[in-house]
Amino acid sequence: MDTHHEDQQHGHRNRHGHGTGGAPPAGRHHLPSGSAARGAYALDIDPGRAGWERSALRVLELAPGGVHTLVTGSSEWIVLPLAGGCTVRTAGETFELLGRESVFSGVTDFAYVPRDARAQIASGAGGRFALAGAKCERRLPARYGPAPEVPVELRGSGTCSRQVNNFAAADTFDCDRLIAVEVLTPGGNWSSYPPHKHDEHVPGEECELEEIYYFEVQGGGVGYHRVSPSRDGGTDVLAEVRDGDAVLIPDGWHGPSIAPPGRTLYYLNVMAGPGEERAWLIRDHPDHGWIRDTWPDEPIDARLPLYTAHPSPGPEVTP
């Protein structure tokens, strides 16, 4: 089991210093902030480092006036502002991303960058930007994702209430392989619950997806994340998570993600898999799936939504 205590993490935690930058140790699924930094990236998880086939995530920090060039290779990417705004130039297009103050302040716009391309990311005021990627086959056009068109979903009820920003869910934004969403969990609540999995292909019930969780905690503090084995020798994690941490999930029942009292927990989910259909099909843990049946009888946490997308003059937005 990967169990990480506070006194084991202090040597890695430096969001801006980027830590040692070496490859994650074999079998390590919880990556404390700075432990998977490399070059320009505060976090750099590619399929080779993760030990799987497709999913990738980078976190780029730009100083005021900073410029970075992304070479996409055989992967498609989404540039998602975590804090600040930027300009993305790629494939003959220029996208001005207004961004946001932080992941806790609002929905953001984003840019899709295709495979076999170069993208220049520039920020006059500086900021922090997630680059969510997946190895893919099709080369789709570069596109802008407006913030008002991001569907904001309230999922669960009671102490299982959470907010999901479905900016690149399988049914909301066209990608070849990449699936990505943001989840915000009010203090004291559980999300990614009931525990569920997507590590095998079961037609109509479950699809195989590699998944990355990237965490931030509002105002600092600590949350917890659990992954339990779905097979002999499978992934087994109980992680204390803080700002900038990531958890890799190649297999297993994942959840809950637990927000500390008084602090909202944020995580970015990045997924991709080998299936012909780009879909998010999951199976709940048989010992915990019953909790869904209680949700209709409880109100959604009154603290939600933390924020919503503004009304859009374009396509209809699902609240």
KOLNUSE-591323 format. One record per residue: residue in three letters; z negated, x negated, y of N, C-alpha, C in turn. Coordinates in steps of 0.05 Angstrom, whole numbers, plus 32768, in hexadecimal, padded with zeros to 4 digits. Each point is the difference from the previous one (the first is absolute). Example, Ala and Ser with C-alpha at 12.3 -4.5 7.8 and 13.67 -1.06 7.14 Angstrom:
BEGIN
ALA7F647EF87F8E80008012801880007FEE8018 SER800E800780157FFF7FF080187FF2800F8016 
***
This chain:
BEGIN
MET80007FEF7FE880008011801880007FEE8019 ASP80118007801480007FF280197FEB800D8012 THR7FE87FF480017FEB800A80117FFA7FEB8015 HIS80058007801A7FFD7FEC80157FE980088012 HIS7FED7FEE80057FE98005801080047FF2801B GLU7FF18009801480047FF7801B7FFD7FE18002 ASP7FED7FF47FF17FFD7FE4800380167FEF7FF3 GLN8012800E7FF180167FF27FF4801980008012 GLN7FFF8010801580188005800F80017FF1801B HIS7FEA7FF6800980007FF5801C80147FEA8004 GLY80077FF07FEC80127FEB8003801D80098004 HIS800680197FFA801B800A8001800580118019 ARG7FEB800B800D80048015801380067FF5801C ASN801A7FFF800680087FF7801B801B800D8005 ARG80008018800C8019800E800480137FF08010 HIS7FF77FF1801380137FF0801180037FE47FF7 GLY7FEC7FF57FF180037FE47FF780107FFD7FE7 HIS800480167FF1801280017FE97FF67FF07FE8 GLY7FE77FF67FFF7FF57FF67FE780107FE87FF5 THR7FFF7FFD7FE5800C7FE97FF4801E80047FFA GLY800980197FFC801C80057FFD800B7FFA7FE4 GLY7FF07FFA7FEC80097FFB7FE68007801A7FF1 ALA800D7FFD7FE9800680177FEF7FE7800D7FF6 PRO7FFF801A7FFD7FE8800D7FF57FFB7FF67FE4 PRO7FE67FFB7FF97FFB7FF67FE5800A80137FEA ALA80087FF67FEA800A80117FEA7FEB80147FF9 GLY800880197FFD7FEE80157FF87FF0800C8017 ARG80027FF580187FF1800A8017800F8018800C HIS7FF280168000800C8019800B7FF58007801B HIS7FE87FF780077FF58004801A80057FE78010 LEU800E8003801780077FE980117FF28003801A PRO7FE97FF280047FF28001801A80127FF68017 SER7FFA8009801780107FF9801880037FE28002 GLY80197FF7800480067FE3800380067FF27FE6 SER7FF8800B7FE980047FF27FE7801D80007FF6 ALA80108012800B801D80017FF880117FFC8019 ALA7FF67FF1801480107FFA801780157FEA7FF9 ARG80168000800E80157FEC7FFC80127FFF8019 GLY80027FE8800B80127FFD80177FF980128017 ALA8013801080097FFC801280177FF080197FF8 TYR7FFA80047FE77FF580197FF67FE27FFE7FFB ALA7FF08012800B7FE480027FFA7FFC800A7FE3 LEU8013800E7FF5800080097FE5801D7FFF7FF6 ASP80057FF47FE9801B7FFD7FF57FFF80057FE2 ILE800780187FF8800080077FE3801D80067FF9 ASP800C7FEF7FF0801B80067FF67FFE80047FE2 PRO801680097FF37FFE80057FE37FF87FE77FF0 GLY80097FE980087FFA7FE77FF27FE27FFA8001 ARG7FF4800480177FE37FFA80037FEF80167FF2 ALA800A801980007FF180157FF4800480017FE2 GLY80157FF37FF5800580017FE4800D80197FF6 TRP8010800C8012800F80187FF7801C8000800B GLU800E80168001801D8000800480098008801C ARG7FF28012800F800D800B80177FEF8001801A SER7FE880097FFF7FF1800680187FF77FE78010 ALA80018003801B7FF97FEA80117FF3800A801A LEU7FEF7FEF800C7FF3800780197FFA7FE7800F ARG80077FFF801A7FF97FEB80127FF4800B8018 VAL7FED7FF2800C7FF48007801A80067FEA8013 LEU80108006801580097FED80147FEF80048019 GLU7FF57FEA800A7FF18000801980107FF08015 LEU8007800D801680107FF480157FEF7FFD801A ALA80007FE9800B7FF37FFB801A8012800D8016 PRO7FF6800580188011800A801580197FEF8004 GLY8017800D800080197FF38002800A7FF47FE6 GLY7FF280057FEA80077FF57FE68019800D7FF4 VAL800F7FEF7FF1801980097FF37FFF7FF67FE3 HIS800980117FEE80017FF87FE3801A800A7FF4 THR800B7FF07FEF801980087FF17FF980057FE3 LEU800780187FF87FFC80097FE4801B7FFF7FF2 VAL80017FF17FEA80187FFF7FEF7FFA80127FE8 THR800E80167FFD7FF880157FED80077FFA7FE3 GLY80147FEF7FFB80077FF97FE5800880197FF0 SER7FF580027FE7800780177FEF7FED80178003 SER7FF0800180167FED80158004800680118019 GLU7FF980197FFF8000801180187FE47FFF800C TRP7FFE8003801B7FE77FFD800E7FFC80168015 ILE7FE7800780057FF9801080177FED7FF08012 VAL80077FFF801A7FEE7FF380137FEF8016800C LEU7FE57FFE7FFB7FED801580087FEB7FF38012 PRO8000800880197FEB7FF580127FE480097FF7 LEU7FEE7FEC7FFD7FE480067FFC7FF08001801A ALA80087FED80127FF47FFF801B80157FF48012 GLY8007800E801680147FF58012801C800C7FFA GLY80137FF88010801C80087FFD80127FE87FFE CYS801A80057FF980127FEA7FFD801D800A8002 THR80127FED8002801D80067FFF800B7FF47FE6 VAL800F80107FF1800C7FF77FE7801E80018004 ARG800D7FE87FFC801D7FFE8001800B7FF97FE5 THR801180117FF5800B7FFA7FE5801A80107FFC ALA80127FF47FF18019800D7FF8800E800E8017 GLY80007FF38017800E800B80177FF18015800F GLU7FE780067FF87FF08015800C7FE87FF3800E THR7FF6800E80157FE77FF8800D7FEE80188001 PHE7FE77FFC7FF67FEC80167FFF7FE87FF78010 GLU7FF9801080147FE87FFB80107FE980107FF4 LEU7FED7FF37FF37FEA800D7FF47FE880018014 LEU7FF8801880087FEA800380137FE67FF87FF3 GLY7FFE80047FE67FE87FF87FF17FE880108008 ARG7FE87FF47FFE7FE7800E80067FEA7FEB8005 GLU7FEA800A800B7FEA7FEE80067FF37FF57FE6 SER7FFD80117FEC7FF67FF87FE6800780157FEB VAL7FFB7FFB7FE7800580137FEB7FEF80198002 PHE7FEA7FFE80107FEE80168003800680118019 SER80147FF9800F8006800E801A801780137FFE GLY80127FFE7FED801680127FFF80157FF87FEC VAL801380137FFB80177FFB7FF080137FED800F THR800E7FEF7FF280137FED800D801C80057FF8 ASP80137FF78011801C7FFF7FF880037FE77FEF PHE80187FFC7FF480057FEA7FEE801E7FFB7FFE ALA80077FEA7FF3801C7FF97FFD80067FF97FE3 TYR8016800A7FF580097FF97FE580157FEA8002 VAL7FFC7FEA7FF180127FE98000800B7FFD7FE4 PRO801B80007FFD800C7FFF7FE57FFF7FE57FF3 ARG80067FFF7FE780027FE77FF180187FF0800B ASP80027FE67FF980167FEF800880058000801E ALA7FEA7FFE800F80028001801E7FEC7FEC800C ARG80027FFD801A7FEC7FF1800F7FF680138016 ALA7FE67FFE80067FF5801180157FEF7FEE8012 GLN80048004801A7FEF7FF280147FEB80148009 ILE7FE77FF87FFE7FE9801080097FF37FF28017 ALA8000800D80187FF57FF480187FEC8013800D SER7FEB7FF4800B7FEB8011800D7FF87FF3801A GLY8005800E80167FF87FF5801A7FE27FFE8004 ALA7FF280147FF67FE3800080047FF17FF67FE7 GLY800E7FFA7FEB7FF47FF77FE77FF680187FEF GLY7FFA7FFA7FE77FF680167FEF80007FF77FE3 ARG7FF980137FEF7FFF7FFC7FE3801180157FF3 PHE80117FF67FED801580117FF580017FFD7FE2 ALA7FFF80177FF280037FFF7FE2801E80017FFA LEU80087FEF7FED801B80007FF57FFD80097FE3 ALA800780197FFA7FFE800B7FE6801B7FFE7FF2 GLY80017FF47FE8801A7FFA7FF4800280077FE3 ALA801980017FF6800480047FE4801C7FF57FF8 LYS80017FF27FEA801A7FF77FF6801080197FF9 CYS801980008006801080187FFD801D7FF97FF9 GLU801080147FFB801C7FFD7FF9801380088016 ARG7FFB8018800C8012800B80147FF97FF4801C ARG80157FFC800F7FFD7FF7801C800480188012 LEU7FEA800C800A80018017801180017FF7801D PRO80088012801280037FF8801C7FE57FFC800E ALA7FFF7FED80137FE87FFD80117FFB801A8010 ARG7FE7800780027FF9801A800D7FE67FFE800F TYR7FFD801280137FE78003800F7FF180187FF6 GLY7FE67FFD7FFC7FEF80177FF87FEE80098017 PRO80068017800C7FF0800980177FE480097FF7 ALA7FEC7FF980107FE580097FFA7FFD801E7FFE PRO800D801080117FFC801D7FFE800B800C7FE6 GLU80107FF17FF2800B800B7FE77FF17FF87FE7 VAL7FEA7FF280047FEF7FF87FE97FEF80177FF7 PRO8003800A7FE87FEF80167FF67FE37FF77FFC VAL7FEE800E800D7FE37FFA7FFD7FF480157FEE GLU7FF57FF77FEA7FF580127FEB7FE27FFD7FFE LEU7FF280177FFE7FE380007FFA7FFE80067FE2 ARG7FF37FED7FF27FFF80027FE37FE380027FF7 GLY7FFA80107FEB7FE580037FF67FF080138012 SER7FE680017FFC7FEE801080107FE47FF47FFD GLY7FED800A80117FE57FF77FFF7FFF7FE28003 THR7FF07FF37FEF7FFC7FE3800280187FF17FF3 CYS8014800E7FF680187FF47FF7801780038014 SER7FFA800A8018801480048014800B7FE5800B ARG801A7FFE8004800C7FE9800C801A8008800D GLN800A7FEE8011801A8005800E80147FEC7FF6 VAL8019800B7FFB80157FEF7FF5801880018014 ASN80087FE9800A80187FFE801180177FF97FEE ASN801180137FFA80157FFD7FEC801A7FF5800D PHE7FFE7FE8800D80177FF6800F80177FF87FEE ALA7FFB7FF67FE780157FF97FEE7FF980097FE4 ALA7FF680197FFE7FFB800C7FE6801B80057FF2 ALA800080057FE6801980037FF180118017800A ASP7FF38014800C800F8018800880028003801E THR7FF97FEB801080018003801D80137FEC800E PHE80057FE97FF480117FEC800D800F7FF17FEA ASP801B7FFD800580117FF67FEB7FFF7FE17FFE CYS7FF87FF77FE980017FE47FF9800C7FFE7FE4 ASP80067FE87FF7800B7FFD7FE57FE97FFF7FEC ARG7FEC7FEF80057FE97FFE7FED7FE58003800D LEU7FFE7FF980197FE77FFE800E7FF3801C8005 ILE7FE680027FFB7FF0801780077FE77FF5800F ALA7FFA800B80177FE97FF6800F7FF480178010 VAL7FE5800180017FF18014800F7FE77FF3800B GLU7FF4800D80147FE67FF8800B7FEB80157FFA VAL7FE87FF77FF97FEA80137FFA7FE87FF98012 LEU7FF48014800C7FE77FFC80107FEA80127FF4 THR7FEA7FF37FFB7FE9800E7FF37FE880008012 PRO7FF6801780097FE9800180127FE87FF37FF3 GLY7FEE7FF680107FE87FF27FF67FF080117FEC GLY7FF97FF37FEA7FF0800E7FEB8011800E7FEC ASN801A800380048011800F7FEE800C7FEE7FEA TRP800A800C7FEB800F7FF27FEB801D80098001 SER80127FED7FFE801D80077FFD800B7FF17FE8 SER801A80027FFC800C7FF67FE87FF0800B7FE8 TYR7FFA801A80027FEE800D7FED8009801C7FFB PRO800280097FE77FF67FF37FE880107FE77FF9 PRO7FF47FEE7FF1800F7FE87FF7801980087FF2 HIS80167FF28005801A80077FF5800F7FE77FFA LYS801680037FF280107FE97FF9801D80068000 HIS80107FEB8002801E80027FFE800A7FE67FF4 ASP7FF97FFA7FE780077FE77FF4801080027FE6 GLU800B80187FFB801280047FEA801380178006 HIS801780007FF38014801580047FFC80177FED VAL7FF88017800B7FFD80187FF080118015800F PRO801780077FF680138012800E7FF28019800B GLY80038005801A7FF58018800D7FE37FFF8005 GLU7FF17FEB7FF77FE37FFE80047FF77FE7800E GLU800C7FEA7FFA7FF67FE6800B80177FED8002 CYS80007FF0801580147FEB80037FF27FE58003 GLU800F7FEA7FFB7FF57FE6800180037FF4801D LEU7FEA7FFA800D80017FF5801B7FEB7FEA8003 GLU80097FE9800B7FEE7FEB80087FF58008801C GLU7FE67FFB80057FF5800980197FEE7FEB800D ILE80027FFF801B7FF07FEF80117FF080128012 TYR7FE67FFB80027FEF800C80147FF97FEB8015 TYR80048006801A7FF77FEF80167FEC800F8011 PHE7FE97FF480057FE9800E800C7FFA7FF7801C GLU7FF6801380107FF27FFB80197FE980138003 VAL7FEA7FF7800C7FE8801180047FFB8002801E GLN7FFF8018800A7FFC8004801C7FE57FF68009 GLY80007FEE80147FE87FF5800A7FF37FEB7FEE GLY800F7FF77FEC7FF57FED7FED7FEF800E7FEB GLY7FF57FF07FEF7FF0800C7FEA800E7FFC7FE5 VAL7FF7800E7FED80097FFC7FE48004801B7FF2 GLY801680017FF1800580167FEE80017FF67FE3 TYR800680127FEE80027FF87FE48018800D7FF3 HIS800B7FF17FED8018800A7FF27FFD7FF97FE2 ARG800780137FEF7FFD7FFE7FE3801B80037FF2 VAL80057FEF7FED801680037FED7FF47FFC7FE4 SER800480147FEE7FF67FFD7FE580177FFF7FEC PRO7FFC7FF37FE980167FFC7FEE800B801A7FF3 SER801A80017FFE800C80167FF2800A7FF87FE4 ARG7FFC7FE67FFA80087FF57FE67FEF7FE87FFB ASP7FFF7FF77FE77FF07FE87FF9800A7FE88010 GLY7FED7FF3800D80077FE88010800C8007801B GLY7FFF80198008800D800880197FF07FF88019 THR800B800780177FF47FF880197FE4800D8003 ASP7FEC7FF080087FE5800980037FF47FF4801A VAL7FFD801080147FF87FF6801B7FEA8012800B LEU7FEC7FF3800B7FED800E80117FFD7FED8019 ALA800D8008801680037FEE80167FF2800B8019 GLU7FF27FEE800E7FF68005801B80177FF98013 VAL800A8013800F80187FFC80107FF98001801E ARG800C7FEE800F7FFC7FFE801D801B7FFE800D ASP80007FFD801B80197FFE800F80127FEA7FF4 GLY801980077FFB80137FEC7FF780017FFB7FE3 ASP7FEE800C7FF080017FFC7FE3801680107FF3 ALA80087FF77FE98015800E7FF07FF780027FE3 VAL800980147FF27FFB80037FE3801B80067FF3 LEU80067FF07FEB801880037FF07FFB80117FE8 ILE801180147FFB7FFC80127FEA801A80017FEF PRO80027FEE7FEC801680017FEE7FFE80167FEB ASP7FE780097FFB7FFB80157FEC7FE380098004 GLY7FF980167FF37FE4800980007FFB80198010 TRP7FE9800C7FFB7FF78017800F7FF57FF6801A HIS800B800780177FF67FF680197FF480178010 GLY7FE97FF9800C7FEF8012800F7FE480007FF3 PRO7FEC8007801180038008801C80027FE88013 SER800A800780197FFD7FEE80177FEA800E8011 ILE7FEB7FF180067FE8800B800C7FFC7FF6801C ALA7FFF801280147FFC7FF9801C7FE27FFE8005 PRO7FF77FEB800F7FE47FFE80077FF880168013 PRO7FE7800980007FF78014801480057FF6801C GLY800A8011801180057FF9801C80187FEF8006 ARG80107FFA7FEB80187FEF80048017800C7FF1 THR80178004800E8018800A7FF3800D7FE97FF1 LEU800880067FE7800E7FEC7FF0801E80068000 TYR80107FEB8006801D80028000800B7FF07FE9 TYR8014800A7FF380107FEF7FEE801E80088001 LEU80107FEB7FFD801D80037FFE80077FFC7FE2 ASN800E80147FF580097FFE7FE4801E7FF98000 VAL80077FEB7FF1801B7FF87FFC800780007FE3 MET8015800F7FF8800680037FE4801E7FFD7FFB ALA80077FF87FE7801B80007FF780007FFD7FE2 GLY8015800A7FF380017FFE7FE3801C7FFF7FF5 PRO80047FFF7FE6801A7FFC7FF4800F80197FFA GLY7FF380178003800D801A7FF880198006800F GLU8012800F7FF380198009800D7FFA80128018 GLU7FEB80107FFE7FF9801280167FEA7FF48011 ARG80038000801A7FEB7FF780127FED80188003 ALA7FE97FFE7FF27FED80167FFF7FE47FF67FFE TRP7FED801180097FE37FFA7FFD7FF480157FED LEU80007FF97FE67FF580127FEC7FE77FF27FF4 ILE7FE9800E80017FE77FF47FF77FF380127FEC ARG7FEE7FF37FF07FEE800F7FEE7FE37FFA8007 ASP7FF0801680027FE47FFD80077FF17FF67FE7 HIS7FEA7FF280057FEE7FF87FEB7FF480197FF3 PRO800180037FE57FF880197FF37FE380078005 ASP7FEF7FEC80067FE4800680057FF98009801C HIS80147FFD80127FFA8006801D80148013800D GLY801580077FF280148012800D7FF6801B8007 TRP7FE980097FF47FF5801A80067FF98004801D ILE7FFB7FEA800F7FF88002801B8014800F8011 ARG801A7FFE7FF98015800E800F7FFB801E8000 ASP7FF5800B7FEA7FFC801C7FFF7FEB800A8013 THR7FEF7FEE800A7FEB80088013800A8000801D TRP80167FF4800680097FFD801B8006801A800F PRO800C80147FF280058019800F7FE7800E8009 ASP7FE97FFA7FF47FE7800E80087FF07FF18016 GLU800A7FE980087FF27FF1801580137FFC8018 PRO7FF48000801880117FFB801880077FE38002 ILE80167FFA800E80087FE580067FEC7FF58014 ASP7FFA7FE77FFE7FEE7FF2801280088006801D ALA7FED8009801180078008801B80087FE98012 ARG7FFC7FE77FF780087FE9800F801E7FFB7FFE LEU800D800E7FEE801D7FFD7FFC80108017800D PRO80187FFB8009800D7FE680017FF47FEE8015 LEU80007FE67FFA7FF87FEC801480137FFF8017 TYR801980067FFA8015800280148018800D7FF2 THR8013800980108019800C7FF480187FF4800E ALA801780047FF480197FF9800D800680158015 HIS800C7FF88016800780138015801780117FF7 PRO80038018800B801680127FF9801B7FF18005 SER801280047FEE801A7FF18001801680138007 PRO80137FF7801280178011800580157FFE7FEA GLY7FFC7FED7FED80127FFC7FEA7FF880117FE8 PRO80037FF47FE87FFA800E7FE77FE3800B8000 GLU7FFC80167FF27FE6800C7FFE7FEC7FED7FF4 VAL7FE78000800B7FEB7FEF7FF67FED80117FEF THR7FF97FF57FE87FEC800D7FF07FE47FF78008 PRO7FEF801280097FE67FF7800A7FED7FF87FE9 
***
